[in-house]
Amino acid sequence: MDIYRFAPGSTPLLVSMPHAGTHIPDDLAPRMTENARGVPDTDWHVDRLYDFLGSLGAAIIQATHSRYVIDLNRPPDSAPLYPGAANTGLCPTEQFDGQPIYKAGEAPDDAEAKERLQRYWRPYHDRLASELQALRARHGIALLFEAHTIRSRVPRLFDGGLPDINLGTADGKSCASDLAALLIEAAGEAESYSSILNGRFKGGYITRHYGRPADGVHAVQLELSELTYMNEDPPYGFREDLAVAIRPVLKAIVRAMISWESSR
């Protein structure tokens, strides 16, 4: 199976979906707990939710393998993104709720983690980097939008309920300040949904690493509460009756990002 799927676009925008994959290789699945094989921490149905991206001219790169195989949004040295808080690493061994991913004695060792880094992590990031470089060469600028979702309540990771729309720009380091202001304004216009900029989720490794405004690459992460578009419990069903309301908001945010570039 391919490590990722890619669809080209016509604008400077690349949308990355590093946690959308659900595939677990056949040789790895028997080592995992029954609960983990259900990959509960997936960014469920992100491609379906963002089904409008092609019509806006965005390029898309989407992971196929589960984040339990490799977390594409973690640094290659597995350094914690949020020091002092609960974190999951490059080859995670715990689920968001703290339950083990692997059966006793089956967790990957350092050698296996390095092998997975080369097999799964590198190809995604090589393509991501090359596409951003190509966009910048073609348009004079590259825009990176990280599409993520998460359960509305994960006590191990944050207190209480998460705002609906969580935009992250690495505390202003990964994109121009006026772009961040434009996006949070677009989110705020949807009065039915709560939104925040650089709250609990400030952007993962991809946003922080590739977002370099001084070099013409502007990166933003959107962490969306799953309560806005799906059932958060197994079997994690997509709710079109909910998605029909949140999808125009997401489209407005993505469109604002593209329009920002064209108005510069």
Phi, psi and chi 1 to 4 in degrees:
 res  aa     phi    psi   chi1   chi2   chi3   chi4
   1 MET       -  140.0  173.3  179.3  -75.7      -
   2 ASP   -61.8  150.1  -68.3  -23.0      -      -
   3 ILE   -72.9  -29.9  -54.4  -58.6      -      -
   4 TYR  -152.3  164.6   59.6   81.7      -      -
   5 ARG  -113.2  143.9  -59.9 -173.9 -175.3   97.3
   6 PHE  -133.3  137.2  178.9   78.8      -      -
   7 ALA  -129.1  125.1      -      -      -      -
   8 PRO   -73.0  162.0   28.0  -34.6      -      -
   9 GLY  -131.6 -173.7      -      -      -      -
  10 SER  -120.6   -2.9   57.7      -      -      -
  11 THR  -111.1  177.8   70.3      -      -      -
  12 PRO   -76.7    4.5  -15.5   29.4      -      -
  13 LEU   -95.0  129.3  178.6   62.4      -      -
  14 LEU  -116.4  126.7  171.6   63.2      -      -
  15 VAL  -104.7  125.9  176.3      -      -      -
  16 SER  -108.7  135.0  167.5      -      -      -
  17 MET  -127.4   74.4  -59.3  176.6  178.9      -
  18 PRO   -75.9  -13.7   29.0  -36.5      -      -
  19 HIS  -115.7   19.2  -66.4  155.2      -      -
  20 ALA   -83.8  -14.9      -      -      -      -
  21 GLY   -75.3  151.1      -      -      -      -
  22 THR  -125.9   -4.1   59.0      -      -      -
  23 HIS   -72.3  132.8 -179.7   67.0      -      -
  24 ILE  -118.2  121.5  -58.7  -72.5      -      -
  25 PRO   -57.3  147.7  -25.7   35.2      -      -
  26 ASP   -59.1  -32.7  -69.3  -18.5      -      -
  27 ASP   -79.2  -13.3   61.3  -19.9      -      -
  28 LEU   -98.1  -35.0 -175.8   57.1      -      -
  29 ALA   -53.9  -43.4      -      -      -      -
  30 PRO   -62.8  -20.2  -22.4   34.5      -      -
  31 ARG   -82.3  -12.6  -63.7  165.4   53.6 -169.5
  32 MET   -93.9  156.5  -67.5 -176.1  170.0      -
  33 THR   -69.2  159.7   65.4      -      -      -
  34 GLU   -59.8  -41.6 -178.4  178.7   -2.6      -
  35 ASN   -63.6  -42.5 -178.8  -94.5      -      -
  36 ALA   -66.2  -32.1      -      -      -      -
  37 ARG   -64.1  -17.7  -72.0 -164.2  -64.9  -88.4
  38 GLY   -81.7    1.6      -      -      -      -
  39 VAL    39.3   59.3  -68.7      -      -      -
  40 PRO   -65.1  -21.3   23.0  -34.0      -      -
  41 ASP   -92.3   18.1  -60.9  -34.8      -      -
  42 THR   -66.5  148.6  -60.1      -      -      -
  43 ASP   -81.8   83.1  -70.9    4.8      -      -
  44 TRP   -64.0  136.5  -66.4  101.9      -      -
  45 HIS    59.3   24.6  -46.5  -64.3      -      -
  46 VAL   -61.7  -40.3  174.2      -      -      -
  47 ASP   -64.1  -38.5   53.2  -17.7      -      -
  48 ARG   -69.0  -39.1 -176.6  173.3  176.6 -178.2
  49 LEU   -65.0  -39.9 -175.7   63.7      -      -
  50 TYR   -97.7   41.9  -76.4   84.9      -      -
  51 ASP   -69.9   -4.6   63.1    1.1      -      -
  52 PHE   -91.0   -4.2   54.6   82.5      -      -
  53 LEU   -60.9  -40.8  -69.4  173.3      -      -
  54 GLY   -60.5  -38.4      -      -      -      -
  55 SER   -68.5  -20.4   67.1      -      -      -
  56 LEU   -92.5   -5.0  -63.4 -177.0      -      -
  57 GLY    85.7   19.5      -      -      -      -
  58 ALA   -85.2  141.6      -      -      -      -
  59 ALA   -81.3  152.6      -      -      -      -
  60 ILE  -135.0  132.5  -54.0  165.3      -      -
  61 ILE  -122.7  125.7 -177.3  168.2      -      -
  62 GLN  -131.8  125.6  176.9 -175.1  -15.0      -
  63 ALA   -69.1  150.2      -      -      -      -
  64 THR  -106.5  -27.9   56.8      -      -      -
  65 HIS   -92.8  151.0  -71.7   60.3      -      -
  66 SER   -65.2  151.3  169.5      -      -      -
  67 ARG   -64.9  -15.3   68.2 -172.1  -57.8  162.5
  68 TYR   -72.9  -22.8  -69.6  170.7      -      -
  69 VAL   -76.1  -50.0  178.2      -      -      -
  70 ILE  -157.6  139.9 -165.8   80.6      -      -
  71 ASP   -98.5  105.9 -166.5  -32.5      -      -
  72 LEU   -69.0  -13.4  -59.7  169.8      -      -
  73 ASN  -104.1   26.6 -158.8   29.0      -      -
  74 ARG  -121.3  150.7  -63.9  -65.6 -178.3  -89.6
  75 PRO   -66.4  155.2   21.8  -30.9      -      -
  76 PRO   -64.1  -21.3   19.5  -31.1      -      -
  77 ASP   -93.2    3.7   63.0   -2.0      -      -
  78 SER    63.1   24.0 -159.7      -      -      -
  79 ALA   -63.5  141.5      -      -      -      -
  80 PRO   -64.7  138.8   22.2  -32.2      -      -
  81 LEU   -74.9  -33.5  -68.5  175.3      -      -
  82 TYR  -125.8   84.1  -60.6   96.1      -      -
  83 PRO   -55.8  135.4  -25.6   35.3      -      -
  84 GLY    90.7  -11.8      -      -      -      -
  85 ALA  -111.4  170.2      -      -      -      -
  86 ALA   -67.2  132.4      -      -      -      -
  87 ASN  -133.7  157.5  -70.8  -90.5      -      -
  88 THR  -117.7  145.6   55.0      -      -      -
  89 GLY   -98.8 -168.0      -      -      -      -
  90 LEU   -61.3  -48.0 -177.9   69.8      -      -
  91 CYS  -114.9   82.5  -73.2      -      -      -
  92 PRO   -62.5  145.4   22.5  -32.5      -      -
  93 THR  -114.3   -7.4   56.8      -      -      -
  94 GLU  -127.2  145.3  -67.7 -178.3  -33.0      -
  95 GLN   -77.0  171.3  -59.4  173.5   50.5      -
  96 PHE   -55.7  -33.4  -75.0  172.3      -      -
  97 ASP   -87.4    4.3   61.6    6.3      -      -
  98 GLY    93.7   -9.2      -      -      -      -
  99 GLN   -68.7  148.7  -66.7 -172.5   61.0      -
 100 PRO   -70.4  144.1   25.9  -34.8      -      -
 101 ILE   -83.8  -32.3  -68.8  175.0      -      -
 102 TYR  -111.9  153.3  -65.0   91.8      -      -
 103 LYS   -67.8  162.2  -61.7  173.5 -177.2  176.4
 104 ALA   -54.8  128.2      -      -      -      -
 105 GLY    79.7    3.8      -      -      -      -
 106 GLU  -107.3   -0.6  -65.4  -71.0   -5.5      -
 107 ALA   -65.5  149.4      -      -      -      -
 108 PRO   -68.0  142.4   24.9  -34.1      -      -
 109 ASP   -90.7 -177.9   58.5   16.4      -      -
 110 ASP   -61.7  -38.2  -70.4  -15.8      -      -
 111 ALA   -64.9  -41.4      -      -      -      -
 112 GLU   -67.7  -39.2 -177.6  177.2   -5.0      -
 113 ALA   -60.7  -41.2      -      -      -      -
 114 LYS   -66.1  -37.4  -70.0  178.6 -179.0  178.2
 115 GLU   -65.9  -41.7 -168.0  -84.3  -27.1      -
 116 ARG   -66.2  -36.5  -69.6 -166.7 -155.2  177.9
 117 LEU   -56.3  -45.9  177.9   74.9      -      -
 118 GLN   -72.6  -38.4  -64.5  -59.4  -37.7      -
 119 ARG   -76.2  -39.8  178.7 -179.8  -65.2 -172.1
 120 TYR  -113.5  -43.2  -56.8  109.7      -      -
 121 TRP   -73.6  -48.4 -167.0   94.8      -      -
 122 ARG   -59.1  -47.8  -69.5  -68.7  178.9 -163.9
 123 PRO   -59.2  -40.4  -25.2   35.6      -      -
 124 TYR   -63.2  -46.6 -169.4   90.8      -      -
 125 HIS   -73.3  -31.9  -77.5  -93.6      -      -
 126 ASP   -62.8  -43.4  -73.6  -11.5      -      -
 127 ARG   -69.2  -40.8 -174.7   60.8 -178.1  -91.2
 128 LEU   -58.7  -48.1 -173.6   59.6      -      -
 129 ALA   -64.6  -42.0      -      -      -      -
 130 SER   -67.9  -37.1   66.3      -      -      -
 131 GLU   -67.7  -40.8  -71.8  -58.1  -36.8      -
 132 LEU   -63.2  -40.0  -70.0  173.3      -      -
 133 GLN   -63.7  -41.5 -176.5  178.5   16.4      -
 134 ALA   -66.8  -40.8      -      -      -      -
 135 LEU   -62.7  -42.9  -71.0  174.2      -      -
 136 ARG   -65.0  -39.6 -171.3  168.9  176.2  -89.2
 137 ALA   -66.4  -36.6      -      -      -      -
 138 ARG   -79.7  -39.8 -171.3  178.0  -50.7  126.4
 139 HIS  -112.2   -8.0  -59.6  -80.2      -      -
 140 GLY    83.4   -2.2      -      -      -      -
 141 ILE  -160.3  153.8 -167.1  172.8      -      -
 142 ALA  -131.1  137.1      -      -      -      -
 143 LEU  -117.4  131.7  -55.5  173.6      -      -
 144 LEU  -122.3  123.2  175.5   60.1      -      -
 145 PHE  -117.4  118.6 -175.8   90.6      -      -
 146 GLU   -94.1  113.8  -82.5  -77.6  -61.8      -
 147 ALA   -96.9  111.7      -      -      -      -
 148 HIS  -131.8  157.2  -67.9 -100.7      -      -
 149 THR  -140.8  160.7   71.4      -      -      -
 150 ILE  -158.6  155.7 -168.1  170.4      -      -
 151 ARG   -55.3  146.0  -70.3  177.8   65.1   93.7
 152 SER   -69.1  -23.2   59.7      -      -      -
 153 ARG  -134.3  117.4  -66.8 -178.6 -179.8  -88.0
 154 VAL  -136.9   87.5 -174.0      -      -      -
 155 PRO   -53.5  -32.0  -26.5   35.2      -      -
 156 ARG   -68.8  -26.2 -178.0  168.0  170.0  -96.8
 157 LEU  -101.1  -31.2  -60.6 -174.3      -      -
 158 PHE  -159.4  156.4   51.0   83.2      -      -
 159 ASP   -83.0  142.1  -64.6  -29.7      -      -
 160 GLY    64.9 -157.7      -      -      -      -
 161 GLY   -90.3  141.6      -      -      -      -
 162 LEU   -78.5  142.5 -166.7   69.4      -      -
 163 PRO   -55.0  156.3  -25.9   34.8      -      -
 164 ASP   -64.5  -46.1  -61.7  -41.4      -      -
 165 ILE  -119.5  116.2  -60.9  168.7      -      -
 166 ASN  -118.6  101.6  -58.7  -95.2      -      -
 167 LEU   -91.6  138.4  -72.0  164.4      -      -
 168 GLY  -131.8  133.7      -      -      -      -
 169 THR  -131.9   30.6   64.2      -      -      -
 170 ALA    53.8   46.2      -      -      -      -
 171 ASP    56.1   39.5  -74.9  -32.9      -      -
 172 GLY    89.9    1.8      -      -      -      -
 173 LYS   -89.4  -19.8  -61.1 -179.0 -176.9   69.2
 174 SER   -97.9   -8.0   67.4      -      -      -
 175 CYS  -154.9  167.2   78.2      -      -      -
 176 ALA   -62.8  144.2      -      -      -      -
 177 SER   -63.6  -35.5   58.3      -      -      -
 178 ASP   -72.4  -27.7   58.0  -27.8      -      -
 179 LEU   -68.9  -45.7  172.5   56.4      -      -
 180 ALA   -59.3  -41.9      -      -      -      -
 181 ALA   -63.8  -39.1      -      -      -      -
 182 LEU   -64.7  -40.6 -176.9   66.2      -      -
 183 LEU   -72.1  -41.6  -60.9 -175.6      -      -
 184 ILE   -70.3  -28.2 -166.4   63.0      -      -
 185 GLU   -67.0  -43.1  179.9 -178.0    1.1      -
 186 ALA   -61.8  -40.4      -      -      -      -
 187 ALA   -66.1  -40.3      -      -      -      -
 188 GLY   -68.6  -20.6      -      -      -      -
 189 GLU   -69.7  -17.6  -70.4  177.2   -4.1      -
 190 ALA   -87.9   92.2      -      -      -      -
 191 GLU   -66.2  -19.0  -63.0 -179.7   -2.8      -
 192 SER   -78.2   -9.6  -61.6      -      -      -
 193 TYR  -125.8  141.4  -59.3   99.8      -      -
 194 SER   -84.4  150.1   56.2      -      -      -
 195 SER  -147.1  156.6   56.3      -      -      -
 196 ILE  -154.0  150.5 -168.6  170.0      -      -
 197 LEU  -112.5  124.5  176.6   63.5      -      -
 198 ASN    55.2   50.0  -68.0  -45.6      -      -
 199 GLY   -87.9 -126.8      -      -      -      -
 200 ARG   -61.9  -34.0  171.6   59.3  177.2   86.9
 201 PHE  -112.6  113.8  -66.3   99.3      -      -
 202 LYS  -104.9    2.5  -56.3  175.4 -174.1  -66.7
 203 GLY   109.8  137.1      -      -      -      -
 204 GLY   -87.6 -159.4      -      -      -      -
 205 TYR   -59.0  -42.7  172.8   77.2      -      -
 206 ILE   -61.8  -48.3  -67.6  174.4      -      -
 207 THR   -60.4  -46.4  -59.6      -      -      -
 208 ARG   -70.5  -36.6  -57.9 -178.9 -164.5 -168.8
 209 HIS   -78.7  -43.6  178.8   73.6      -      -
 210 TYR   -90.7  -21.9  -66.8  100.7      -      -
 211 GLY   -73.2  104.2      -      -      -      -
 212 ARG  -135.2   82.1  -61.0  180.0 -178.5 -178.9
 213 PRO   -54.5  -37.0  -23.5   33.0      -      -
 214 ALA   -63.0  -24.4      -      -      -      -
 215 ASP  -100.5    8.6  -63.6  -30.6      -      -
 216 GLY    83.8   16.7      -      -      -      -
 217 VAL  -117.6  117.7 -178.4      -      -      -
 218 HIS  -115.3  121.8  -59.3  -96.9      -      -
 219 ALA  -121.3  140.2      -      -      -      -
 220 VAL  -139.2  140.6  174.9      -      -      -
 221 GLN  -111.1  138.4  176.4  175.3  -59.6      -
 222 LEU  -118.8  115.2 -164.9  160.9      -      -
 223 GLU  -101.6  111.3 -169.4   83.1   49.8      -
 224 LEU  -102.0  134.1 -177.7   69.9      -      -
 225 SER   -66.0  128.1  171.2      -      -      -
 226 GLU   -66.6  -19.6  -69.0  178.7  -12.3      -
 227 LEU   -60.6  -19.6 -165.1   65.2      -      -
 228 THR   -79.2  -12.7   62.5      -      -      -
 229 TYR  -148.6    0.7   73.0   96.4      -      -
 230 MET  -156.8  171.0   61.2  171.9  -82.1      -
 231 ASN   -83.9  126.7  -65.8  -33.7      -      -
 232 GLU   -81.7   -9.4  -64.5 -174.6  -60.2      -
 233 ASP  -104.6  156.9  -63.7  -39.9      -      -
 234 PRO   -53.6  139.7  -22.9   32.7      -      -
 235 PRO   -91.3   28.1   34.3  -36.4      -      -
 236 TYR    59.4   50.2  -49.2  111.0      -      -
 237 GLY   -72.1  140.5      -      -      -      -
 238 PHE   -72.2  138.8 -172.5   81.0      -      -
 239 ARG  -115.5   94.6  -67.7  -84.0  -57.1  -82.7
 240 GLU   -62.2  -29.8 -176.1   61.4   38.2      -
 241 ASP   -65.6  -26.8   59.8  -42.0      -      -
 242 LEU   -88.2  -40.7  -62.5  176.8      -      -
 243 ALA   -61.3  -32.8      -      -      -      -
 244 VAL   -63.3  -22.7   71.5      -      -      -
 245 ALA   -88.8  -41.5      -      -      -      -
 246 ILE   -81.5  -26.5 -170.0   65.7      -      -
 247 ARG   -58.9  -43.3 -166.6  179.0  -80.8  123.2
 248 PRO   -61.6  -29.4  -24.1   35.0      -      -
 249 VAL   -69.1  -45.2 -178.6      -      -      -
 250 LEU   -62.6  -40.4  -59.1  175.4      -      -
 251 LYS   -63.9  -38.8 -171.1  172.7 -176.3  178.1
 252 ALA   -64.7  -38.3      -      -      -      -
 253 ILE   -67.2  -46.5  -66.7  170.4      -      -
 254 VAL   -64.8  -41.9  174.0      -      -      -
 255 ARG   -63.6  -37.4 -176.0 -176.4  -77.3  122.1
 256 ALA   -63.3  -37.2      -      -      -      -
 257 MET   -64.5  -43.9 -165.3  167.4 -175.2      -
 258 ILE   -67.2  -42.2  -63.8  172.4      -      -
 259 SER   -67.6  -30.7   66.1      -      -      -
 260 TRP   -59.0  -43.1  174.1   81.9      -      -
 261 GLU   -64.5  -43.8 -176.5  -80.6  -30.9      -
 262 SER   -71.0  -17.9   62.5      -      -      -
 263 SER   -93.7   -3.6   66.3      -      -      -
 264 ARG   -73.3      -  -66.3  173.3   69.9 -110.9
